[in-house]
């Protein structure tokens, strides 16, 4: 029996990659597509909807969301409220929003996944960084993405900093009397760590975590050269959430 999937944001590059992945997997079936701007009524026999409310009552198991930060929380809550297990790659959630959605999923006894990054290599990078931070508390993060990305810093960078902050004490980077000659030169700050965002055409998704110690340095880096790198994680997420009773934040909880 196939897992029935809705794809929200199917017209975007990630949505298109997800659509291709689902249609090529015999155990998955696309049953609905959502995009507020398209005039298409169907794609290869699959109905296309402009409003999420039109999906109420549709027989589906999983809601895959690659939309925008502006609507990500609203979409994820909608999915949980109507019995669709969300698999969300859109970033921009606040900590409070994630906690609210986890609590709602528990009440609904419905699985779900919000993943800042679906690339397995990126998930491993975050885990390696948390291990290294125990020995290298001085760390800065550089994340690089294509110039159409809507949020900065990336969800992956924020998640990385959060994981690091759990294993090492807050340690502000730089000189105590440091002064920014140009505001923002030192990047964003999260628990003392500095996060720098680069946006350029030609990039997809890349991240460096730079650790400094006395007389040595350690750099961890992950590169996604193609959006197909995320589809292994999306596929795994779809197949795992249907067997869960709670939403999780991070693909590592399903590996």
N, C-alpha and C positions, 0 to 999 in steps of 0.2 A: 504494500500500500504506500503510495507516494505522499510526501509532505507537501502540502499546498501552500504556496508562497505568494504574498503581495509584495510588490516592489514600489516604494515611494521614491520619487526623484529619478525615475527610470531614464529620463532624457539626458541626464548628466553623464559625465565620463565614467564615474564610479557606478552609477546606476546601469549604464549600458554594459559594463564589464560583469556586473552581478546578473543581469538578464541573460547574457551569453552563458555564464557559468551554470545557472539554474537550468536553462533549456538543454544543456549538454549532459546533465546528470539524470539518468533514468529513474532515480529515486526521488527526484524533486519535480514539482509542477508549478508553473506560474499560472495563477488564477485571476490576478488583477494587477493593474498598473495605475499609478497615481502621478499626475503632473497637473498643476493648476493652469498652465498656460497653453498646453497643446490642444490642437483642434482634432487630433486623431481620435477615433472612436474605438478602434481595436488595432492590435498588432498580432499578426499570425493567429487570429481567432481569439485572442485574449482581450477582454474588455478594458478600455482605458477610462479612468475617472478623473474629473477635475476637482471634485470636492471630497474630502476624506469621509464626510458623513454619508456619501453614496455607497460606501463600503460596508456600512452596518448591515449585518445579516449575511454577508458573503461567507461561504464555506471556505475558510482558510485557517491554517495553523500558525504561520509565521509572517510577521511584518518586517520586511527588510527596508531600512531607511537610510538613504543617501541624499538628503535634501540640504537644508541650510541651518545654521545655528539659530536663526530667527524662529523656526518652527519645530526644531528637534524635540524640545521638551513637550510641546503640545501634542505632537504626533505620537511620541512614546507613551504618554499618558492615555491618549485615545486608544492606542493599540491594546494596552493592558485592560482598559475599561470594557473593551468589546471582544475580549477573548483571543486576541492575536498575540503570540509570543514575540516581542520585539527583538530584532537584531540590528543594532544601530551603529553606523559608522560616522554619522554626523557628530561633530564636536561642538564645544561651546557651552556645555552644561555647567551649572554651578554645583558646589558640594551639596548645598541644601536641596537642589532639584534632584540630584542623584539619590539622596537619602529618602526623599519623598517617593520616588519611583520604586525604590527597593521595598519600602514599606507597603506600597500599593500592590506590588507583585506578590508579597507574602499573603496579603489579605485575599487576593484572587487565586492564590496557589498556582501561579503561572510563571514559567521560566522566562528569562530574557537576558540580553547581553548588550551592554554599551561598551564599545571598544574604541579607545583613542587610536588604535592601530591594529589592523588585521594581519599584518605581515608577521609571520612566525619569527623571522630574524629580528624584527623590532621588539617583539615581546621578550626574546632572549636578551637583547641589548639592555632592556630595562632591568631584567633580573641580574645580569652581570654587573650593572652599575650599582645596584643595591649592595652587592657583595663587595665591590671595590671600595665603596664609600666607608666601609668599616675601618679601612686602613688609610684612605686618602680623603680626609674631611674637606679639603679645599677643592672645590669643583665648580665648573661653569658649563653651561649647556648652550650649544649652537644648533638651531634647527633651521633647515632650508627647504622651502617649498616653492611650487609654481606660483606665478603672480596673480592667479585667480582665486587663491585661497582666501576665505572670508574672515577668518579669525587668527589672531596672533596674541601670545604664542600658541603653538599647536597643542592639541590635546595630549599628544605623545610626550611633549616636553614637560607639560604640567604634571602628567602622571609620573614621569621619570623623577622629577623633583620631589613629588610626594613620597615616592618609594624610598628615595635617598634620605629624606628627612625623618623617616621612621627608624632608621638604623644609625644615624649620627646626629649629634647635637647641632643646633643652629650655629652657623659660623659665618659671619659676614665676610665677603671677599673684598680684598683690596686694602689700601692704607686707611687707617683710622681717620686721617684728616683729608681723605680723597675728596676732590671737588670736580664735578662735571663741568667742563668748559662749555660743552654743548649738552643741553638737557637730553637725557635718554642715551647718552654715549655708553653708559655701563649696562644698558639693557634693563629688562624687567627684573624684579626681585621677589623671590619666594623662599621664605625661611633662610634668608642669608645668601642663597644661591642666585646667581645671575643667569638669566635666560635671554639669548639673543636670537632674533628672528630675521631670516633672509628671505626675500621674495623676488624671484627672477624667472623670466620665461625660460623654458628648456628643462627646468628642474621638475621632479615629481615629488618625492618625499625622502628627506635625508636628515640624519641627526648625528652630531658629535657630542660626546661627553668627555670633557678634558679635566683630568685630575692632576694636581700638582703636589709634590712632596719635596722634602729636602734633598736636592741634588738629583731628582728624577721626576719624570712625568709619565702619565698613562692616558692614552686616548682610545676611546671606544667609538666605533662608527658603524652605522647601518645605512644602506642605500636601497631604495626602491626605484628601479629604473623604469618599471612598467607597472601599470595598475593591476596587472594579472598577479603580481606578488601578493596582493591582498585577498585574492579569491579563495586560497586554501583556507584561510581563517574564516572567511564568510561562510564557506561550505560547512566547515566544522561547527560554527556557531549555530547555523540553521538546524543541523542534525542533533545538536546537544540540547538546545533550549526546550525542545518539545518533551524532553524527559526530566526537566527540572521544575522546581516549585518556587523559584526565587530568581530575581534579576541579579546579575553580577556586573561589576564595573571592571573590565579588563579581561582580555582573552586568556590570560594566564590561568584563570580559575577554571577553565574548561579543558586545558591541555592535560 
